[in-house]
Amino acid sequence: MSRILFWAAVAATVAAVVAVPFYLDGFWLQTGLFAMSAAIGAIGLNLLTGATGQLSMGHAFFLAVGAYAYVFLAAEPTGTLGGLGLPTPLAAVLAVLAAGVAGGLFSPIASRLKGAYLGIATLALIFGGQHVLFNAGPVTGGFNGRAVPPMELFGFVFADSPEVVLLAVPFGSLERLWLLGAVLLAGAAFFARGVLRGRPGRAMNTIRDHEIAAGVIGVPVTRYRAGVFVLSSMYGGLAGVLLALVFQRTVPEYFGVLLSLDYLAMIVIGGLGSVTGAVIGAVFVSMLPQLLTRYSDAIPLIAAPGSGGVSPAEAARILYGAAVVSVVLFLPGGLYGLLRKIRPSLPSIRLRLARSPETRSSHVP
């Protein structure tokens, strides 16, 4: 019976995801796509930090590698900007692999450092990456960035043109990318869930909880630490590719320290070591600034950007900064841990409500 309910829930979720582009406007679709991209990146960082215990403050670097590698590989050379003009699906795959290679080059350092030392070392990736992004003009476009070639898969272009109309609803770039993002997020979550539930996940958790004991029982600690760093980098590269497709332009200053801190906030707020927790945290952190900006006129103490008051972006950082402190102090398992605690009590609450005198009297004719 539980298996039937599980597949029914899966079918309902798929139907809801497919139906979203037919009913929501561009703002909600774009916000949802930002959340999907953030969730993919957060899952990768959670494998590294939450499941294996390796602190990384350079996750934004690997998003930048994925985004810019895709642009360079897929774009045609024009004027001072270079490009290889590869088919966009191949460019996307190679961009993810490029992020993995970047992680692999750094993995010897990652496999030997831990804690704050590893965090500081990964922070150096951000500063080095920013320097390259701003100064490697023929590849990155410099300060102004580069336009992102739209994805084209089996002749279907994920852009506003050519025009596509389904059930009297125009399907532009956001509607098309919504379906692509949902598939990528589902695949990324499914793979990470399999890793965490299998032998690699048990080894990673052992390394996190007691590294010496992991080595004693035969876990190749150095190899696992390096391998997880590469896998996390590839997740970051995939998130960067999807983010570039949604933005339609890569800008160097976006991939800075603040983005890496956002990702750390995502996995802490959602729940360390959990795929579902990473998704919940990514939705919370990525959507909060968008919603505050959208409804800033109706929210007290929130001022329009540039007006001198507390901007929506600043308010969002204050709120999820407070959320991080609250989670660390009161909810070690994050929001997902809170949901897991609440879920078993729901049937008993419903049973008590059914047995209460008020409920019984309401059914008396």
N, C-alpha and C positions, 0 to 999 in steps of 0.2 A: 504493500500500500504506500509506504514511504517513497519507494522508487517511482511509483506513478505520480505522486505529488511533486517529486523533484523534477521530473520531465515536464509536467504540466507547468510548473513555475518557470522552467527554462523556455518553454514555448511561449508563455505569456510575456516574458521579458523580451524575447526576440521580436514578437509582434509589436510590442510597445516601442522598441527602438526603431523598427522600420516605419512605424506610423508617425514618429516625431516630426520628420521633415514636412509632412503634409499639413501640420497644424501650427507649428511655431514659426515666428518671424526670424529675420536675420540675426538680431541681437542674441536671442537665446541659442540659436544654432552655433554662432561664433563662440559664445561663452561655453557651451557644451564641448565644442572642439578643443578649446584651450584646456578644459578640464580633462579631456581624453588624453591629450598630449602630456599634461602634467602627471596623470595617473600612470602612463607607461614609464615615464622617467622615475616616478616615485617607487614603482615596483622594483625597478633595477637598483635604486639606492637602498631600498629595504632589504634586498638580498645581500647587499654588501654590509650595511651598517646594522640593520635590525637582526638579520639571521646569522651573520658571521662576526659581527662586532668590530668591523673596521670603519673608523670614522673617516668620512670623506667630505671635504668642503669645496671640492672642485668639480662637482657634477655638471655645472653649467658649461664647463670646458668641453665636455663630451657632447652635449647638445649642440654647441657651436660647431664642433667637428662634423657632426652628422648633417647639420643644416647647410653649412658652406660647402662641404664635399658634394652634397646633392646638387647644389646650384652650379658649381664648377663643372661637374661631370655631365650634367644635363643641358647646360646652356651652350648656345653657339657663340663662338668668339666674335665680338663686336668692338671695333675701335681699340681702346686701351684695355678692355676686359677680355680675359682668356676664357676658354671653355672647350670641352671635348665633344659636345653634341651627342652624347650617348642616349639610347632609348631610356626614357624616364624610369621604368621599373628596374632596369639594370643599374641605373645611377643610384636609385634608392637603396638597393641591396649593397652596392659597393660603398655607399656612404655609411651604412650601418657597420660594414666590415672595417671601414677606415677608422671609425670610432673604437672598434674592438682592437685594432692594431695600435692605436694611440694608448689604449688602456694596457695592452700587452707590453709596450715599450716602458710604461711606468710600473708595471707589475713587479719587477725585481725589487724596486724600492718599497712598493706596497706590501710585499711578502715579508719584509724584514722590519718594518716599522709598525707601531700600533699606538692607539690612543691619541693623545694630543699631538705627538710627533708626526703621525700619519696625517692628521688633520692639517697641520701647518705645511707639510710637504705638498698635499693636494691643493692647498690654497695658492701655492706658487704657480700651479697650472693656470689659474685664473689670470694672474698678472702677466704671465708669459703669453697666454692665449690672446689677451686683450692687445698686447703690443703687436702681435702678428696680424690680428684682424684689422687694426687701424693702419698698418704700414704696408701690408702685402696687397697693394691696390689692384694689380692685374688679376688677382685671384678673388679677393673679398670685396673689392669696390671701395675700400677705405671707409672714411667716416659716413659716406652716404649709403653704403651697403650695395646690394644687388637685387634686381628683380628675380623672382623665383619662377622657373618654367613650370607650367601646370603638369600634373601627372596625366599620362595617357596610357591606358591599360586596355589592350585588345581593341584599339580603335575608339574607346570611350574616353573622352577628355573631361577631366575634373576641373572645369572652368565654366564661366558664364556663357561661352559660345563654343560650339553651336548650340542653339536653343533646344532645350528638351522640356516637354510638357507631359506630366503623368497625372491622370485623373484630374485634369484641369488645373493642376498646380505647376507653375514654372519651376524647374529644377536647375538652379544656378550652381555656382561653385560650392557654396556652403552646404546646400542640400546633398550634393554628390559626395563631398568630403565627409559629411556626417556618416554616411554608410561605410566609407573606407576607414574612417577613424574607429568606428564601432568594431569592425572586423579585426583591425590591428590590436585594439585594446583587449578584445576577447582572446585572441591568440597569445598575446603577451601574458595575460593573467593565467590562462590555462597552462602554458609552459612553466611559468614560475611556480604555480601551485604544484605541478608534478615534481619539480625539483625539490621543493620544500618537504613534500610528503614522502619522497623516496630516500634512498641511502645518502645521496649528496646532502639533502637537507638535514639529516641526523648528524652527519659529519660537521656540517657548518655550525649547527647549534652547539655541538660539543666543543668546537674551537672557540666559540663565543663565550661559553660558560666556564671552560677550564682547558686552556690551550695545552698545558703540560700533560694533563690526563689524556687529551686527544692524541698526542704524540705517543704516549705509552701504549695505548690500545691499538696503535698501528695506522692512525689517520695521517696521511701525508700533508701535514699542516701547511708547509710552504707552497706546495702545489695547489692546494685548495684555495689558499688566500689569493694567489696570483690568478687562478682560474675564475674565481668569483669577481675579482676586479675587472677582468676582461668582459665577463658576461654583463656586469652592471654598466660598463662603458657602452656596450652594444645597445642596451636598453636606452641609455641616454642618447645615443646616435639616432635610434628610431624615433624617439620623442622629438629630437631636433628636426628630423625630416618632416614629420607631420606638422610641427609648429611652423616651419618655413612655408609649407603649402597653404596653411591657414592665413598667415600674415601676408603672403605673396611678396614679401620683401625681407631680406635679412639685414639687420642693423647691429653693428658690433656691440654698442653699449648695452644692449638688452642682455647679453650673455656675461653678466658680471657677478660680483660677489653677492649682491642681493638675491639674484636668482638661485644661487647655491644655498643661501640661507633659507629661502622659501622652501626648497626641497627638504631640507632638514626639518623644518617646521611641519611639513606634510606628514612625514613618517612618524614623528613624535606624536602629533595630534591624533593621527589615525590609529596608530598602534604599531610598535616595532615588531618586525619579524612576521608580519601578516600581509598577504596579498590584498585581502579585503580592506584592511586597515590603511594600506597605502592608497587605495582608490578613494576611500572616505576622506582621508586627509587631503588628497589632491583636489577633490571637489570643493572642500571647505576653503582651502587657501587660495585656489585659483579663481573661484567664483565670487568670493567676498568683495574684492575690489571692484569687480564689474557691477555687482548689484548695488554697492554703495554709490558708485558713479551714476548709475541709472536712476536711482531714487534719492539722490542727494537733496533735492528740493523738499522732500517730504520727511527727511530724517533730521531731528534736532542736532545741533552742534556740528553738522557736516557742511562745509562751505564748498563752493564751486572751485575747481582747480585754478590757481593763480590769483584768488581773491584775498589771500592773506590769512584765512582761517585754516582749520584742520581739513585738509583735502581728503577725498575718498581713499586714495592710496595710503596716506598716512594713518587714517582711521583704521583701515584694514590691517596694517602692520601692528598697530596698537592692540587691536582685538585678538589677532591670532598670536601675538606675543603673550598676551594675558592667558590665552588658551594653552600655550605651551607650558607656562608656569603652573597653571591649574592642573594640567595633565600630569606633570612631573610630581606635584605634591599629592594629588588626590586620586588620579586615575593612571596608574602605571601601565595599564594595558591600552590606554588611549580610548578613543570613541568606540572602536570596534570591541574592545574589552568591556566597555560599559554596556553595549548592546548584547553581548554574550551573557552578561550577568542578568540583564532584564528579561531576556527571552524565556528562561525556564519559569519565571514567576508569572508570565502572562496567563497560562491556563488556570493557575490557582486563583488569580484575580478574577478571571471570567467566571469561575465556579462560585467564588464568594458572592459575586454580584448576582448570579442566578439564584442563589439560595437566600439572599437578603429579603427581609419582609417587604421592603418597598417594591422590589421586583416582582415578588409573588402577588402582592396586592394589585399591581398594575394589570395582572392577567385575569383578575377575578371579574366575572361579568356583573 
